[in-house]
Amino acid sequence: MHLTAEAVHGRAQERLPEISLATVYNTLNELVAMGEVLEVPAGGGAKRYDPNAHLAHQHLVCTRCGELRDVFPAGETALSLDADDRHGYEVTAVRIVFEGVCPSCREAGAA
């Protein structure tokens, strides 16, 4: 599940009604910095947070409703940049976000 900070805040309030949204953002930022949670940009929408930080995977996002799913693309391990394309960078990670329209949004658009 890839929740927004606001959704995490809502769930946290069920147990700790006094928790602030700022505390949730600060905690999520710390977890991202520690590598315990991934921050996933969701195609122009609110950032999402992925608890599967230690599982090698990529993401698939619906460009209409923002649904976000984990995916495991074939051939990912062979993906690389030629030296000229690295522009002197030391590449430390690769993040790929596949975009498309989910079945529910396609059905709603056809109706």
MDAnalysis code that builds the backbone (N, CA, C; Angstrom):
import MDAnalysis as mda
import numpy as np

u = mda.Universe.empty(333, n_residues=111, atom_resindex=np.repeat(np.arange(111), 3), trajectory=True)
u.add_TopologyAttr("name", ["N", "CA", "C"] * 111)
u.add_TopologyAttr("resid", np.arange(1, 112))
u.add_TopologyAttr("resname", ["MET", "HIS", "LEU", "THR", "ALA", "GLU", "ALA", "VAL", "HIS", "GLY", "ARG", "ALA", "GLN", "GLU", "ARG", "LEU", "PRO", "GLU", "ILE", "SER", "LEU", "ALA", "THR", "VAL", "TYR", "ASN", "THR", "LEU", "ASN", "GLU", "LEU", "VAL", "ALA", "MET", "GLY", "GLU", "VAL", "LEU", "GLU", "VAL", "PRO", "ALA", "GLY", "GLY", "GLY", "ALA", "LYS", "ARG", "TYR", "ASP", "PRO", "ASN", "ALA", "HIS", "LEU", "ALA", "HIS", "GLN", "HIS", "LEU", "VAL", "CYS", "THR", "ARG", "CYS", "GLY", "GLU", "LEU", "ARG", "ASP", "VAL", "PHE", "PRO", "ALA", "GLY", "GLU", "THR", "ALA", "LEU", "SER", "LEU", "ASP", "ALA", "ASP", "ASP", "ARG", "HIS", "GLY", "TYR", "GLU", "VAL", "THR", "ALA", "VAL", "ARG", "ILE", "VAL", "PHE", "GLU", "GLY", "VAL", "CYS", "PRO", "SER", "CYS", "ARG", "GLU", "ALA", "GLY", "ALA", "ALA"])
u.atoms.positions = np.array([
    [0.846, -1.165, 0.000],
    [0.000, 0.000, 0.000],
    [0.895, 1.233, 0.000],
    [0.578, 2.192, -0.839],
    [1.380, 3.397, -1.003],
    [0.530, 4.592, -0.564],
    [0.683, 4.973, 0.676],
    [-0.165, 6.020, 1.241],
    [0.459, 7.402, 1.107],
    [-0.384, 8.416, 1.039],
    [0.080, 9.800, 1.126],
    [0.318, 10.117, 2.603],
    [1.003, 11.214, 2.861],
    [1.225, 11.632, 4.252],
    [-0.109, 11.879, 4.945],
    [-1.077, 12.428, 4.222],
    [-2.389, 12.704, 4.795],
    [-3.106, 11.416, 5.183],
    [-2.960, 10.384, 4.352],
    [-3.577, 9.095, 4.670],
    [-2.896, 8.450, 5.878],
    [-1.570, 8.564, 5.952],
    [-0.848, 8.047, 7.123],
    [-1.318, 8.793, 8.365],
    [-1.470, 10.097, 8.247],
    [-1.940, 10.919, 9.370],
    [-3.321, 10.456, 9.834],
    [-4.224, 10.221, 8.902],
    [-5.568, 9.757, 9.243],
    [-5.545, 8.443, 10.001],
    [-4.705, 7.524, 9.543],
    [-4.605, 6.227, 10.230],
    [-3.959, 6.378, 11.605],
    [-2.946, 7.232, 11.684],
    [-2.265, 7.432, 12.973],
    [-3.207, 8.069, 13.990],
    [-4.089, 8.944, 13.532],
    [-5.036, 9.607, 14.442],
    [-6.019, 8.621, 15.072],
    [-6.239, 7.487, 14.417],
    [-7.121, 6.471, 15.002],
    [-6.546, 5.948, 16.316],
    [-5.220, 5.917, 16.424],
    [-4.563, 5.447, 17.647],
    [-4.088, 6.589, 18.529],
    [-3.658, 7.680, 17.894],
    [-3.129, 8.839, 18.619],
    [-3.851, 10.089, 18.114],
    [-5.028, 10.390, 18.624],
    [-5.818, 11.509, 18.109],
    [-5.084, 12.852, 18.119],
    [-4.097, 13.003, 18.995],
    [-3.393, 14.277, 19.114],
    [-2.230, 14.449, 18.128],
    [-1.914, 13.416, 17.348],
    [-0.761, 13.504, 16.445],
    [-1.011, 14.546, 15.357],
    [-0.001, 15.340, 15.074],
    [-0.144, 16.397, 14.067],
    [0.340, 15.914, 12.707],
    [-0.131, 16.579, 11.675],
    [0.313, 16.271, 10.316],
    [1.808, 16.571, 10.188],
    [2.277, 17.618, 10.856],
    [3.706, 17.954, 10.818],
    [4.550, 16.816, 11.383],
    [4.098, 16.195, 12.450],
    [4.819, 15.071, 13.037],
    [4.883, 13.911, 12.054],
    [3.788, 13.666, 11.355],
    [3.762, 12.587, 10.366],
    [4.748, 12.891, 9.248],
    [4.732, 14.130, 8.718],
    [5.679, 14.501, 7.663],
    [7.117, 14.367, 8.145],
    [7.403, 14.848, 9.339],
    [8.759, 14.758, 9.882],
    [9.201, 13.305, 10.040],
    [8.307, 12.471, 10.520],
    [8.627, 11.056, 10.709],
    [8.848, 10.368, 9.364],
    [7.989, 10.644, 8.396],
    [8.158, 10.055, 7.067],
    [9.483, 10.500, 6.449],
    [9.824, 11.770, 6.588],
    [11.096, 12.257, 6.050],
    [12.281, 11.558, 6.697],
    [12.205, 11.322, 7.990],
    [13.271, 10.595, 8.691],
    [13.361, 9.151, 8.203],
    [12.217, 8.507, 8.027],
    [12.204, 7.126, 7.544],
    [12.768, 7.026, 6.127],
    [12.470, 8.021, 5.291],
    [13.030, 8.055, 3.938],
    [14.549, 8.218, 4.021],
    [15.008, 9.142, 4.854],
    [16.451, 9.386, 5.005],
    [17.180, 8.141, 5.517],
    [16.520, 7.367, 6.358],
    [17.110, 6.143, 6.906],
    [17.030, 4.970, 5.923],
    [16.283, 5.133, 4.832],
    [16.129, 4.058, 3.862],
    [15.096, 3.026, 4.253],
    [14.251, 3.348, 5.216],
    [13.223, 2.415, 5.678],
    [11.929, 2.521, 4.882],
    [11.732, 3.663, 4.224],
    [10.530, 3.928, 3.428],
    [10.985, 4.626, 2.157],
    [10.330, 4.323, 1.044],
    [10.618, 5.005, -0.217],
    [9.600, 6.112, -0.447],
    [10.057, 7.243, -0.953],
    [9.159, 8.317, -1.359],
    [8.948, 8.160, -2.860],
    [7.700, 8.038, -3.275],
    [7.393, 7.766, -4.678],
    [6.581, 8.922, -5.253],
    [7.128, 9.625, -6.254],
    [6.321, 10.646, -6.926],
    [5.224, 9.951, -7.723],
    [4.013, 10.444, -7.623],
    [2.870, 9.763, -8.264],
    [2.289, 10.582, -9.399],
    [3.085, 10.869, -10.390],
    [2.588, 11.504, -11.602],
    [1.897, 12.839, -11.379],
    [2.494, 13.740, -10.635],
    [1.921, 15.061, -10.428],
    [1.011, 15.156, -9.222],
    [0.621, 14.042, -8.642],
    [-0.204, 14.054, -7.439],
    [0.664, 14.127, -6.198],
    [0.039, 13.914, -5.069],
    [0.760, 13.926, -3.797],
    [1.782, 12.793, -3.769],
    [2.907, 13.028, -3.106],
    [3.905, 11.975, -2.948],
    [3.297, 10.832, -2.161],
    [3.729, 9.631, -2.497],
    [3.284, 8.442, -1.791],
    [4.490, 7.839, -1.086],
    [4.215, 7.059, -0.080],
    [5.273, 6.430, 0.696],
    [5.116, 4.919, 0.626],
    [6.227, 4.256, 0.300],
    [6.234, 2.820, 0.056],
    [7.028, 2.123, 1.161],
    [6.376, 1.256, 1.933],
    [7.086, 0.555, 3.001],
    [7.989, -0.570, 2.502],
    [7.957, -0.877, 1.223],
    [8.768, -1.968, 0.669],
    [10.141, -1.471, 0.223],
    [10.820, -0.746, 1.094],
    [12.106, -0.133, 0.742],
    [13.198, -1.157, 0.487],
    [13.083, -2.330, 1.034],
    [14.152, -3.320, 0.915],
    [13.836, -4.397, -0.122],
    [12.800, -4.161, -0.910],
    [12.401, -5.094, -1.958],
    [12.628, -4.408, -3.306],
    [13.503, -4.958, -4.136],
    [13.794, -4.354, -5.440],
    [12.544, -4.408, -6.324],
    [12.013, -3.246, -6.671],
    [10.825, -3.175, -7.508],
    [10.681, -1.770, -8.082],
    [9.742, -1.621, -8.991],
    [9.418, -0.326, -9.581],
    [7.932, -0.068, -9.357],
    [7.397, 0.974, -10.006],
    [6.001, 1.344, -9.755],
    [5.226, 1.576, -11.043],
    [3.929, 1.331, -10.939],
    [2.972, 1.548, -12.019],
    [1.889, 2.446, -11.460],
    [1.652, 3.596, -12.121],
    [0.688, 4.565, -11.603],
    [-0.372, 4.867, -12.669],
    [-1.622, 4.954, -12.224],
    [-2.713, 5.360, -13.119],
    [-2.678, 6.879, -13.231],
    [-2.622, 7.371, -14.446],
    [-2.539, 8.816, -14.671],
    [-3.868, 9.531, -14.455],
    [-4.934, 8.780, -14.245],
    [-6.243, 9.399, -13.982],
    [-6.579, 9.431, -12.502],
    [-6.525, 8.280, -11.842],
    [-6.951, 8.231, -10.437],
    [-5.779, 8.205, -9.453],
    [-4.571, 7.960, -9.946],
    [-3.398, 7.953, -9.084],
    [-3.116, 6.642, -8.388],
    [-3.889, 5.584, -8.689],
    [-3.595, 4.276, -8.086],
    [-2.137, 3.923, -8.365],
    [-1.463, 3.386, -7.367],
    [-0.045, 3.085, -7.475],
    [0.190, 1.636, -7.063],
    [0.915, 0.901, -7.901],
    [1.169, -0.515, -7.633],
    [2.659, -0.823, -7.775],
    [3.117, -1.815, -7.025],
    [4.467, -2.334, -7.189],
    [4.484, -3.230, -8.422],
    [5.564, -3.145, -9.204],
    [5.756, -4.029, -10.360],
    [7.206, -4.499, -10.384],
    [7.419, -5.602, -11.060],
    [8.734, -6.220, -11.130],
    [9.080, -6.439, -12.600],
    [9.580, -5.397, -13.288],
    [9.789, -5.486, -14.735],
    [10.919, -6.437, -15.130],
    [10.692, -7.111, -16.227],
    [11.713, -7.996, -16.793],
    [12.799, -7.132, -17.428],
    [14.038, -7.564, -17.335],
    [15.139, -6.867, -17.991],
    [15.699, -5.691, -17.218],
    [15.173, -5.423, -16.046],
    [15.620, -4.262, -15.270],
    [17.100, -4.349, -14.914],
    [17.594, -5.532, -14.615],
    [18.986, -5.669, -14.204],
    [19.950, -5.356, -15.341],
    [19.505, -5.428, -16.586],
    [20.367, -5.125, -17.729],
    [20.355, -3.637, -18.086],
    [19.530, -2.857, -17.416],
    [19.416, -1.430, -17.706],
    [20.670, -0.693, -17.248],
    [21.267, 0.080, -18.149],
    [22.477, 0.820, -17.794],
    [22.609, 2.044, -18.683],
    [23.514, 2.924, -18.301],
    [23.820, 4.117, -19.092],
    [25.242, 4.028, -19.612],
    [25.437, 4.398, -20.867],
    [26.793, 4.503, -21.385],
    [27.506, 5.633, -20.649],
    [28.801, 5.616, -20.652],
    [29.599, 6.632, -19.946],
    [29.219, 8.041, -20.370],
    [28.995, 8.277, -21.662],
    [28.622, 9.617, -22.132],
    [27.285, 10.067, -21.562],
    [26.365, 9.140, -21.412],
    [25.035, 9.480, -20.885],
    [25.034, 9.701, -19.377],
    [26.075, 9.255, -18.685],
    [26.155, 9.457, -17.232],
    [26.640, 10.858, -16.888],
    [27.269, 11.565, -17.839],
    [27.736, 12.945, -17.629],
    [28.590, 13.078, -16.374],
    [29.395, 12.058, -16.098],
    [30.279, 12.096, -14.946],
    [29.649, 11.650, -13.635],
    [28.351, 11.377, -13.636],
    [27.664, 10.937, -12.418],
    [28.085, 9.526, -12.046],
    [28.089, 9.257, -10.762],
    [28.165, 7.885, -10.274],
    [26.721, 7.466, -10.015],
    [26.207, 6.559, -10.805],
    [24.814, 6.138, -10.677],
    [24.689, 5.214, -9.470],
    [23.811, 5.575, -8.535],
    [23.647, 4.785, -7.317],
    [22.288, 4.092, -7.237],
    [21.347, 4.510, -8.081],
    [20.020, 3.886, -8.058],
    [19.297, 4.193, -9.360],
    [18.340, 3.350, -9.673],
    [17.479, 3.551, -10.836],
    [16.040, 3.455, -10.360],
    [15.234, 4.451, -10.705],
    [13.809, 4.413, -10.380],
    [13.029, 4.582, -11.666],
    [12.141, 3.670, -11.882],
    [11.310, 3.696, -13.080],
    [9.861, 3.753, -12.625],
    [9.095, 4.656, -13.211],
    [7.664, 4.716, -12.933],
    [6.935, 4.506, -14.258],
    [6.214, 3.410, -14.341],
    [5.385, 3.143, -15.505],
    [4.064, 3.883, -15.308],
    [3.575, 4.512, -16.348],
    [2.308, 5.241, -16.273],
    [1.316, 4.645, -17.254],
    [0.052, 4.673, -16.880],
    [-0.993, 4.163, -17.747],
    [-2.345, 4.467, -17.147],
    [-3.358, 3.837, -17.678],
    [-4.729, 4.016, -17.192],
    [-5.217, 2.669, -16.677],
    [-5.664, 2.655, -15.410],
    [-6.090, 1.404, -14.796],
    [-7.427, 0.929, -15.393],
    [-7.762, -0.334, -15.184],
    [-9.013, -0.882, -15.731],
    [-10.251, -0.117, -15.285],
    [-10.315, 0.301, -14.019],
    [-11.498, 1.028, -13.531],
    [-11.676, 2.352, -14.256],
    [-10.579, 3.086, -14.458],
    [-10.667, 4.365, -15.156],
    [-10.996, 4.180, -16.632],
    [-10.465, 3.108, -17.239],
    [-10.799, 2.824, -18.632],
    [-12.278, 2.529, -18.778],
    [-12.830, 1.727, -17.849],
    [-14.259, 1.409, -17.893],
    [-15.103, 2.659, -17.692],
    [-14.706, 3.510, -16.754],
    [-15.453, 4.747, -16.493],
    [-15.408, 5.667, -17.708],
    [-14.274, 5.685, -18.409],
    [-14.150, 6.525, -19.607],
    [-14.960, 6.022, -20.771],
    [-15.163, 4.711, -20.822],
    [-15.930, 4.104, -21.916],
    [-17.425, 4.231, -21.692],
    [-17.816, 4.450, -20.452],
    [-19.261, 4.512, -20.137],
    [-19.860, 5.851, -20.497],
])
